[in-house]
Amino acid sequence: MVHFENLFDIPHDPIYIGGNDMSKIEYERTIQIRYEHDDEITSDNMKRLAKELQKRGITLCDNWGSSEPVYGYQERVIESSLYSVYVDGSLLFRTPKNYVAYDACNAINELRNSITEGDEPSKVERIDDSRMTKEWRKVQGNYIKLHNMVDDDEIVFSSGRHIMVMDDVKISARIYNGYSYLQLTIETTWTTDGVKRDTEIEDMVVKKPLKIVGEIQRIFESAIKIKKYGYDVDDVEIDCNFKAMTQNESKCSPDIIKMTRAARKS
């Protein structure tokens, strides 16, 4: 069970500080699941993992949600320019840096003009070039968007969070890449009026979002356990905590951790 021993449900009128209703309390459950590995996942493999996750129903994005990237091995046009410096019609040198070319050109012309007024023998010509290349798209962020759980009525995705509209429950999931591990962090928050009992808090921050939390684990683990990545998804390190805006904090009980992990298989 969740325990907030120092919170008492004492009736009172709303208290406002700086325009904020201080009678509102936000309860938060954070679970961190660490998947160990002998080696750090490379940047290229992280890009490949983003594609694998997207294929299975998860997209890694930034918390602004400004765009939804499409991961994979993609074509990209690389545009470049080359600057040629000429003196008296003969090529002096070429450079990809425009300021180098124009500084040299101006210096030559200033020198010649100081000797013979109006003599400007140097000029710069720019040659534009473009070429096609293929590369893995960069990972845009570490926030998880779960596609098959998002709709416009009951659950929306905004600012990196899945929001259960009717209950004001928010679920945020992120991936962290450590030296020898990947970490999945899932935060569930519930904003409500006043202090609530332990059973009600557990219902809202554990049981209500359990299906979403389980689906995030299931998809994430189904991708990282394949041979290409080789992470152990059963022998994992788990840290789970509850806290409220009052700064009271307590450890999750073993039955809550067990419930959360079991949800990935449901």
MARGUVO-307308 format. One record per residue (C-alpha): residue number from 1; z, y, x; residue in three letters. Coordinates in nm, 2 decimals. Layout:
REM residues N
resi, zz, yy, xx, resn
NUM, Z, Y, X, ALA
...
***
This chain:
REM residues 266
resi, zz, yy, xx, resn
1, 0.00, 0.00, 0.00, MET
2, -0.03, 0.37, 0.10, VAL
3, 0.30, 0.54, 0.17, HIS
4, 0.37, 0.91, 0.15, PHE
5, 0.75, 0.90, 0.16, GLU
6, 0.80, 1.27, 0.19, ASN
7, 0.58, 1.38, -0.10, LEU
8, 0.75, 1.44, -0.43, PHE
9, 0.57, 1.50, -0.76, ASP
10, 0.76, 1.81, -0.87, ILE
11, 0.59, 2.01, -1.15, PRO
12, 0.51, 2.37, -1.05, HIS
13, 0.25, 2.64, -1.13, ASP
14, -0.05, 2.66, -0.90, PRO
15, 0.01, 2.85, -0.57, ILE
16, -0.27, 3.06, -0.43, TYR
17, -0.31, 3.16, -0.07, ILE
18, -0.61, 3.36, 0.04, GLY
19, -0.78, 3.27, -0.30, GLY
20, -0.73, 2.90, -0.25, ASN
21, -0.54, 2.68, -0.50, ASP
22, -0.27, 2.53, -0.28, MET
23, -0.17, 2.29, -0.55, SER
24, -0.48, 2.10, -0.47, LYS
25, -0.42, 1.81, -0.23, ILE
26, -0.69, 1.62, -0.03, GLU
27, -0.61, 1.26, 0.05, TYR
28, -0.80, 1.10, 0.33, GLU
29, -0.85, 0.75, 0.45, ARG
30, -1.01, 0.70, 0.79, THR
31, -1.12, 0.36, 0.92, ILE
32, -1.26, 0.32, 1.27, GLN
33, -1.43, -0.01, 1.36, ILE
34, -1.52, -0.06, 1.73, ARG
35, -1.78, -0.31, 1.83, TYR
36, -1.74, -0.40, 2.20, GLU
37, -2.03, -0.48, 2.44, HIS
38, -2.06, -0.54, 2.81, ASP
39, -2.31, -0.26, 2.85, ASP
40, -2.37, 0.08, 2.70, GLU
41, -2.66, 0.09, 2.46, ILE
42, -2.95, 0.28, 2.62, THR
43, -3.11, 0.59, 2.47, SER
44, -3.44, 0.40, 2.40, ASP
45, -3.25, 0.11, 2.23, ASN
46, -3.05, 0.37, 2.02, MET
47, -3.39, 0.50, 1.90, LYS
48, -3.50, 0.14, 1.82, ARG
49, -3.17, 0.08, 1.64, LEU
50, -3.23, 0.39, 1.42, ALA
51, -3.56, 0.24, 1.31, LYS
52, -3.39, -0.10, 1.24, GLU
53, -3.12, 0.06, 1.04, LEU
54, -3.37, 0.26, 0.84, GLN
55, -3.57, -0.05, 0.76, LYS
56, -3.25, -0.21, 0.62, ARG
57, -3.14, 0.09, 0.41, GLY
58, -2.95, 0.34, 0.64, ILE
59, -3.09, 0.66, 0.79, THR
60, -2.92, 0.84, 1.07, LEU
61, -2.93, 1.22, 1.01, CYS
62, -2.74, 1.54, 1.09, ASP
63, -2.47, 1.67, 0.87, ASN
64, -2.68, 1.95, 0.74, TRP
65, -2.92, 1.72, 0.57, GLY
66, -3.20, 1.97, 0.63, SER
67, -3.46, 1.69, 0.66, SER
68, -3.48, 1.31, 0.65, GLU
69, -3.64, 1.17, 0.97, PRO
70, -3.87, 0.88, 0.98, VAL
71, -3.79, 0.67, 1.28, TYR
72, -4.02, 0.45, 1.48, GLY
73, -4.28, 0.44, 1.75, TYR
74, -4.49, 0.74, 1.67, GLN
75, -4.79, 0.94, 1.79, GLU
76, -4.72, 1.29, 1.92, ARG
77, -4.95, 1.56, 2.04, VAL
78, -4.85, 1.72, 2.37, ILE
79, -5.01, 2.06, 2.42, GLU
80, -5.02, 2.23, 2.76, SER
81, -5.19, 2.52, 2.95, SER
82, -5.31, 2.55, 3.30, LEU
83, -5.35, 2.89, 3.46, TYR
84, -5.62, 2.95, 3.73, SER
85, -5.59, 3.25, 3.97, VAL
86, -5.92, 3.38, 4.11, TYR
87, -5.98, 3.63, 4.39, VAL
88, -6.33, 3.77, 4.43, ASP
89, -6.46, 3.50, 4.22, GLY
90, -6.31, 3.21, 4.42, SER
91, -6.03, 2.99, 4.30, LEU
92, -5.70, 3.07, 4.48, LEU
93, -5.47, 2.82, 4.30, PHE
94, -5.37, 2.67, 3.96, ARG
95, -5.03, 2.65, 3.80, THR
96, -4.88, 2.54, 3.46, PRO
97, -4.65, 2.85, 3.48, LYS
98, -4.81, 3.16, 3.34, ASN
99, -4.56, 3.40, 3.50, TYR
100, -4.64, 3.26, 3.84, VAL
101, -5.01, 3.31, 3.79, ALA
102, -4.98, 3.67, 3.65, TYR
103, -4.73, 3.78, 3.91, ASP
104, -4.96, 3.66, 4.19, ALA
105, -5.26, 3.83, 4.02, CYS
106, -5.08, 4.16, 3.97, ASN
107, -4.95, 4.16, 4.33, ALA
108, -5.30, 4.10, 4.47, ILE
109, -5.45, 4.37, 4.26, ASN
110, -5.18, 4.62, 4.34, GLU
111, -5.23, 4.55, 4.71, LEU
112, -5.61, 4.59, 4.70, ARG
113, -5.58, 4.90, 4.47, ASN
114, -5.35, 5.06, 4.73, SER
115, -5.63, 5.03, 4.98, ILE
116, -5.93, 5.09, 4.76, THR
117, -5.86, 5.27, 4.43, GLU
118, -5.98, 5.08, 4.13, GLY
119, -6.04, 4.76, 4.32, ASP
120, -5.89, 4.47, 4.12, GLU
121, -6.04, 4.15, 4.25, PRO
122, -5.80, 3.90, 4.10, SER
123, -5.80, 3.76, 3.75, LYS
124, -5.63, 3.47, 3.56, VAL
125, -5.80, 3.22, 3.34, GLU
126, -5.61, 3.00, 3.10, ARG
127, -5.72, 2.65, 3.01, ILE
128, -5.56, 2.48, 2.71, ASP
129, -5.52, 2.11, 2.69, ASP
130, -5.38, 1.86, 2.44, SER
131, -5.33, 1.48, 2.47, ARG
132, -5.20, 1.21, 2.24, MET
133, -4.90, 1.00, 2.33, THR
134, -4.68, 0.75, 2.16, LYS
135, -4.30, 0.74, 2.19, GLU
136, -3.99, 0.65, 1.99, TRP
137, -3.86, 0.92, 1.77, ARG
138, -3.53, 1.08, 1.89, LYS
139, -3.22, 1.01, 1.68, VAL
140, -3.16, 1.32, 1.47, GLN
141, -2.79, 1.28, 1.42, GLY
142, -2.50, 1.03, 1.38, ASN
143, -2.43, 1.06, 1.01, TYR
144, -2.52, 0.77, 0.79, ILE
145, -2.72, 0.80, 0.47, LYS
146, -2.71, 0.49, 0.25, LEU
147, -3.03, 0.49, 0.05, HIS
148, -2.98, 0.23, -0.22, ASN
149, -2.64, 0.38, -0.32, MET
150, -2.77, 0.74, -0.38, VAL
151, -2.89, 0.88, -0.71, ASP
152, -2.89, 1.22, -0.88, ASP
153, -2.63, 1.14, -1.14, ASP
154, -2.33, 0.95, -1.00, GLU
155, -2.36, 0.96, -0.63, ILE
156, -2.53, 1.24, -0.42, VAL
157, -2.57, 1.29, -0.05, PHE
158, -2.49, 1.63, 0.08, SER
159, -2.37, 1.77, 0.42, SER
160, -2.35, 1.42, 0.57, GLY
161, -2.13, 1.28, 0.28, ARG
162, -2.18, 1.05, -0.01, HIS
163, -2.02, 1.22, -0.31, ILE
164, -1.90, 1.02, -0.62, MET
165, -1.95, 1.31, -0.86, VAL
166, -1.73, 1.21, -1.15, MET
167, -1.43, 1.13, -0.93, ASP
168, -1.46, 1.40, -0.66, ASP
169, -1.45, 1.12, -0.39, VAL
170, -1.64, 1.18, -0.07, LYS
171, -1.75, 0.91, 0.18, ILE
172, -1.86, 1.02, 0.53, SER
173, -1.98, 0.76, 0.78, ALA
174, -2.08, 0.82, 1.14, ARG
175, -2.18, 0.62, 1.45, ILE
176, -2.04, 0.70, 1.79, TYR
177, -2.19, 0.56, 2.11, ASN
178, -1.93, 0.48, 2.38, GLY
179, -1.97, 0.35, 2.73, TYR
180, -1.92, -0.02, 2.63, SER
181, -1.90, 0.00, 2.25, TYR
182, -2.04, 0.14, 1.93, LEU
183, -1.79, 0.28, 1.68, GLN
184, -1.84, 0.31, 1.30, LEU
185, -1.61, 0.57, 1.15, THR
186, -1.58, 0.60, 0.77, ILE
187, -1.38, 0.87, 0.61, GLU
188, -1.30, 0.87, 0.24, THR
189, -1.15, 1.18, 0.08, THR
190, -1.02, 1.26, -0.26, TRP
191, -0.93, 1.60, -0.38, THR
192, -0.69, 1.62, -0.68, THR
193, -0.43, 1.83, -0.85, ASP
194, -0.08, 1.78, -0.71, GLY
195, 0.09, 1.48, -0.54, VAL
196, -0.01, 1.14, -0.67, LYS
197, 0.15, 0.80, -0.65, ARG
198, 0.06, 0.55, -0.39, ASP
199, -0.11, 0.32, -0.63, THR
200, -0.34, 0.60, -0.76, GLU
201, -0.42, 0.71, -0.41, ILE
202, -0.52, 0.36, -0.31, GLU
203, -0.74, 0.33, -0.62, ASP
204, -0.93, 0.65, -0.54, MET
205, -0.97, 0.64, -0.16, VAL
206, -0.99, 0.26, -0.11, VAL
207, -1.10, 0.07, -0.43, LYS
208, -1.33, 0.33, -0.59, LYS
209, -1.56, 0.37, -0.28, PRO
210, -1.52, 0.01, -0.17, LEU
211, -1.87, -0.10, -0.26, LYS
212, -2.02, 0.19, -0.06, ILE
213, -1.80, 0.13, 0.24, VAL
214, -1.88, -0.24, 0.23, GLY
215, -2.25, -0.18, 0.21, GLU
216, -2.24, 0.06, 0.51, ILE
217, -2.06, -0.21, 0.71, GLN
218, -2.29, -0.49, 0.60, ARG
219, -2.62, -0.30, 0.69, ILE
220, -2.49, -0.16, 1.01, PHE
221, -2.35, -0.49, 1.13, GLU
222, -2.67, -0.68, 1.03, SER
223, -2.87, -0.46, 1.26, ALA
224, -2.64, -0.45, 1.57, ILE
225, -2.57, -0.82, 1.58, LYS
226, -2.94, -0.92, 1.63, ILE
227, -3.03, -1.06, 1.97, LYS
228, -3.18, -0.73, 2.09, LYS
229, -2.84, -0.56, 2.08, TYR
230, -2.60, -0.85, 2.07, GLY
231, -2.28, -0.69, 1.94, TYR
232, -2.00, -0.91, 1.81, ASP
233, -1.93, -0.80, 1.45, VAL
234, -1.64, -1.04, 1.38, ASP
235, -1.40, -0.98, 1.67, ASP
236, -1.37, -0.61, 1.62, VAL
237, -1.10, -0.35, 1.69, GLU
238, -0.99, -0.16, 1.37, ILE
239, -0.78, 0.15, 1.33, ASP
240, -0.71, 0.27, 0.98, CYS
241, -0.50, 0.57, 0.87, ASN
242, -0.41, 0.76, 0.56, PHE
243, -0.32, 1.13, 0.55, LYS
244, -0.28, 1.42, 0.31, ALA
245, -0.32, 1.80, 0.35, MET
246, 0.06, 1.80, 0.40, THR
247, 0.00, 1.64, 0.73, GLN
248, 0.19, 1.33, 0.62, ASN
249, 0.02, 1.03, 0.78, GLU
250, 0.07, 0.65, 0.76, SER
251, -0.10, 0.34, 0.89, LYS
252, -0.31, 0.13, 0.64, CYS
253, -0.14, -0.19, 0.55, SER
254, -0.31, -0.52, 0.66, PRO
255, -0.42, -0.60, 0.30, ASP
256, -0.61, -0.27, 0.28, ILE
257, -0.79, -0.34, 0.62, ILE
258, -0.86, -0.70, 0.50, LYS
259, -1.00, -0.57, 0.17, MET
260, -1.22, -0.32, 0.35, THR
261, -1.37, -0.57, 0.58, ARG
262, -1.42, -0.83, 0.31, ALA
263, -1.63, -0.57, 0.11, ALA
264, -1.92, -0.61, 0.36, ARG
265, -1.97, -0.97, 0.24, LYS
266, -1.96, -0.90, -0.13, SER
***
